[in-house]
Amino acid sequence: ANLCKNRLRAPWRHQPAIPEDYPGQGIPEESVALYQAVNALPVKYREVIHLFYYEDATTAQIAAILGKREGTVRSLLTRARAQLRESLKGGAASEDL
């Protein structure tokens, strides 16, 4: 759990993920938007999303790592997904204007 927290506190995570003028070089725009949306989440949601999707950890493993109950981890995942859905919907709607 502490290693995960240290990784989230690392200085490179606080810098913008991709500069505005970066050409992208083959990265799909949807992936960039998703990555930025995940980085914009509060830490408690970003931890579970990172462990679940990027580290392929199960909810039981995440619960053990973070010292939380498995039901709590599932709730955090659900709330994080809802926030991501809203932020990505809001971003797509504002681009259409």
SVG drawing of the C-alpha trace seen along z (x, -y; Angstrom):
<svg xmlns="http://www.w3.org/2000/svg" viewBox="-22 -26 31 37">
<polyline fill="none" stroke="black" stroke-width="0.4" points="0.0,0.0 2.8,-2.4 4.6,-1.7 1.4,-2.5 1.0,-5.7 4.6,-6.7 4.2,-6.1 1.1,-8.3 3.1,-11.0 6.0,-10.9 6.8,-14.2 6.3,-13.0 2.6,-12.3 2.0,-15.9 3.2,-17.2 0.9,-17.4 0.8,-14.0 1.0,-15.2 2.0,-18.8 -0.5,-20.7 1.8,-21.0 2.8,-17.3 2.1,-15.8 0.9,-12.5 3.0,-10.2 0.4,-7.4 -1.4,-7.7 -5.2,-7.6 -6.8,-10.8 -9.3,-8.8 -6.4,-7.2 -4.9,-10.6 -8.3,-11.9 -8.8,-8.8 -5.3,-9.0 -5.8,-12.7 -9.2,-12.0 -7.7,-9.2 -5.0,-11.6 -7.6,-14.2 -9.4,-11.8 -8.9,-12.2 -6.2,-9.9 -8.5,-7.4 -10.2,-6.7 -7.0,-6.9 -5.4,-4.3 -8.1,-1.6 -8.4,-2.4 -4.6,-2.1 -4.4,1.1 -7.4,2.7 -6.8,1.7 -3.1,1.0 -1.7,3.5 -4.4,6.2 -5.1,6.7 -8.3,8.2 -10.5,6.4 -9.4,8.9 -5.7,8.0 -6.5,4.3 -8.3,4.6 -5.2,6.3 -2.8,3.7 -4.8,0.7 -6.0,2.3 -9.6,1.8 -12.6,4.2 -13.3,5.7 -16.8,4.1 -15.2,0.7 -12.8,1.3 -15.8,2.2 -17.6,-0.9 -14.6,-3.0 -14.2,-1.4 -17.9,-2.1 -17.7,-5.7 -14.4,-6.2 -16.0,-4.8 -18.9,-7.1 -16.6,-10.1 -14.6,-9.1 -17.8,-8.6 -19.0,-12.1 -15.7,-13.8 -15.3,-12.1 -18.9,-12.9 -18.4,-16.5 -15.2,-16.7 -16.8,-15.3 -19.8,-17.6 -17.6,-20.7 -15.5,-19.7 -18.7,-19.6 -19.5,-23.2"/>
</svg>
